[in-house]
Amino acid sequence: MKVLILGASGLVGSNALAQTLAHAAVTAVVVPTRKPLPPGSKLTNPVAEQLESLLPEALAWGVDAVICALGTTMAQAGSREAFRQVDYVLPLAFARVAHQQGAETLALVSAIGASVSSSFFYPRTKGEVERDTKLVGLKSLTILRPSIISGNRDKSRFAEGIALGLSRILAPILPKKFHVNPAPKIAAVLVDSIIAAEPGCHYLYAESLV
């Protein structure tokens, strides 16, 4: 199996990359990034500052499955347009190109509360990318909606750090859907889902990612 991973420089994506490279069923991994990754025997790493510029090249990658862990924050993106480019435009564009070339399986990291009808920009954007990815025509689609994600980040996020701390303190009384979801666990579910490639669209929620 040849796998495309989007967002491999992020917390969940980097865990998914390590697990995918180690998986016996995976023969090759294509990982487009803005900065070069350390080389690996199974790894192909197209690099471009603007990932959308790699879309024509993606037509020749010939992947069998896609893991999409692309995501940013409004603070990092700097504007709604830049945020939407990362969290909606790029995931959908690469999903369509991969499917055109024969990929039938995709696992997508969304977010708790994602909804096209939300009055808030972040969950509405996540809901829209879920909705439109389902229209691509994939045989197997798995959508994960994690809660707060824990793990070792390259860049700290102050608000998330506070939320993580509170979630751990309140864990005994919080509903399971609000528990912390470890990045390695989310990554493992992503990898398992593309290997199994169960037909249809499957949602996995935060309570199953603890």
C-alpha positions in Angstrom: 0.0 0.0 0.0 1.2 3.5 -0.9 -0.1 6.2 1.5 -0.3 10.0 1.2 0.0 11.9 4.5 -1.1 15.5 4.7 -0.1 17.5 7.8 2.9 15.3 8.8 4.7 18.2 10.4 1.9 18.6 13.0 1.3 16.7 16.2 -1.1 14.1 15.0 0.4 13.9 11.5 4.0 13.3 12.7 2.7 10.4 14.9 0.8 9.0 11.9 3.9 9.3 9.7 6.0 7.3 12.2 3.4 4.6 12.6 2.8 4.4 8.9 6.5 4.0 8.1 6.7 1.2 10.6 3.7 -0.7 9.3 4.4 -3.8 7.4 1.5 -3.3 5.0 2.8 0.1 3.8 5.4 0.0 1.1 5.7 3.7 0.4 4.6 7.0 2.0 4.3 10.3 0.2 4.5 13.3 2.5 4.2 16.8 1.0 5.6 19.5 3.4 6.7 23.1 3.5 10.1 22.1 5.0 12.1 19.0 4.3 11.7 16.0 6.6 14.5 13.6 7.6 15.0 11.0 4.8 13.6 7.5 5.1 13.6 4.3 3.0 9.9 4.3 2.4 9.6 8.1 2.3 9.0 10.5 -0.6 9.0 14.1 0.5 7.9 16.7 -2.0 8.6 20.1 -0.6 7.0 23.5 -1.5 6.3 26.6 0.5 2.8 26.6 -1.0 1.4 23.0 -0.9 -1.2 23.8 -3.5 1.7 24.1 -6.0 2.3 20.4 -5.6 -1.2 19.4 -6.9 -0.1 18.9 -10.5 2.7 16.7 -9.3 0.3 14.8 -7.1 -1.3 13.4 -10.3 1.7 11.1 -10.6 2.0 9.9 -7.0 -0.4 7.0 -7.5 -1.4 6.5 -3.8 -3.8 4.0 -2.5 -5.0 5.8 0.6 -4.8 9.2 2.2 -4.4 10.3 5.8 -5.3 14.0 6.3 -4.2 15.6 9.6 -3.9 19.2 8.2 -5.0 21.8 10.6 -4.1 25.2 12.0 -5.4 27.8 14.4 -6.7 31.3 13.7 -3.8 32.7 15.6 -1.3 30.8 13.5 -3.1 31.4 10.2 -3.6 35.1 10.8 -6.9 35.4 8.9 -10.0 33.5 8.1 -8.9 33.1 4.5 -5.6 31.6 5.5 -7.2 29.3 8.0 -9.7 28.0 5.4 -6.9 27.4 3.0 -5.3 24.9 5.4 -8.4 23.3 7.0 -10.7 23.2 3.9 -9.1 24.0 0.6 -6.0 21.8 0.8 -7.6 18.7 2.3 -10.3 18.7 -0.3 -8.0 19.4 -3.2 -5.6 16.6 -2.4 -8.5 14.2 -1.7 -9.9 14.9 -5.1 -6.6 14.5 -6.9 -5.7 11.3 -5.1 -9.2 9.9 -5.9 -8.8 10.8 -9.5 -5.6 8.7 -9.6 -7.2 5.6 -7.9 -7.2 6.2 -4.2 -10.4 4.9 -2.6 -9.6 5.2 1.1 -9.2 8.3 3.3 -9.0 9.1 7.0 -9.6 12.7 8.1 -9.0 14.5 11.3 -11.9 16.9 12.0 -12.9 18.3 15.4 -15.4 17.9 18.1 -18.5 19.9 17.4 -17.9 20.1 13.6 -21.1 21.3 11.9 -22.0 23.1 8.7 -24.8 24.9 10.6 -22.6 26.2 13.4 -22.6 29.9 13.9 -18.8 29.7 14.7 -16.3 29.8 12.0 -14.0 27.0 13.2 -16.5 24.2 13.7 -18.4 25.4 10.6 -15.3 25.1 8.4 -14.6 21.6 9.8 -18.2 20.6 9.1 -17.9 21.9 5.5 -14.7 19.9 4.8 -16.4 16.8 6.2 -19.5 17.3 4.0 -17.5 18.0 0.8 -15.0 15.1 1.4 -18.0 12.8 1.5 -18.9 14.0 -2.0 -15.5 13.0 -3.5 -16.6 9.5 -4.1 -14.3 7.4 -1.9 -15.2 3.9 -1.1 -13.9 4.1 2.5 -14.0 7.4 4.5 -13.2 7.6 8.2 -13.7 11.0 10.0 -12.3 11.5 13.5 -13.7 14.2 15.8 -11.2 14.4 18.6 -11.5 16.7 21.7 -8.4 18.3 23.1 -5.3 16.7 21.7 -2.3 16.0 23.9 1.3 15.4 22.9 4.7 17.0 22.4 4.2 20.0 20.2 7.1 22.0 18.5 5.2 25.2 19.3 3.3 25.6 22.5 -0.3 26.8 22.5 -1.1 28.7 25.7 -4.9 28.3 25.5 -4.6 24.6 24.7 -2.1 24.1 27.6 -4.7 25.6 30.0 -7.5 23.4 28.6 -5.3 20.3 28.8 -4.5 21.0 32.4 -8.2 21.6 33.3 -9.3 18.5 31.4 -6.9 16.3 33.3 -7.9 17.8 36.7 -11.7 17.4 35.9 -11.4 14.1 34.1 -13.2 12.1 36.9 -16.3 14.2 36.5 -16.2 15.2 32.8 -18.1 13.3 30.2 -15.8 11.0 28.2 -16.3 13.0 25.1 -14.4 15.9 26.7 -11.5 13.8 27.9 -8.0 14.4 26.4 -7.2 12.5 23.3 -3.5 11.5 23.0 -2.0 12.2 19.5 -0.5 8.7 19.2 -3.9 7.1 19.8 -5.5 9.3 17.2 -2.7 8.5 14.8 -3.1 4.7 15.4 -6.8 5.0 14.6 -6.0 6.8 11.4 -3.6 4.2 10.3 -5.8 1.3 11.3 -8.7 2.8 9.4 -6.8 3.1 6.1 -5.4 -0.5 6.4 -8.9 -1.9 7.2 -10.6 0.3 4.5 -14.1 -0.6 5.7 -16.6 0.5 3.0 -18.8 3.5 3.7 -18.4 6.6 5.9 -17.5 6.1 9.5 -17.4 8.7 12.3 -15.2 8.2 15.4 -15.7 10.5 18.3 -13.5 11.7 21.1 -14.8 9.1 23.6 -13.3 6.3 21.4 -9.9 8.1 21.1 -8.9 8.2 24.8 
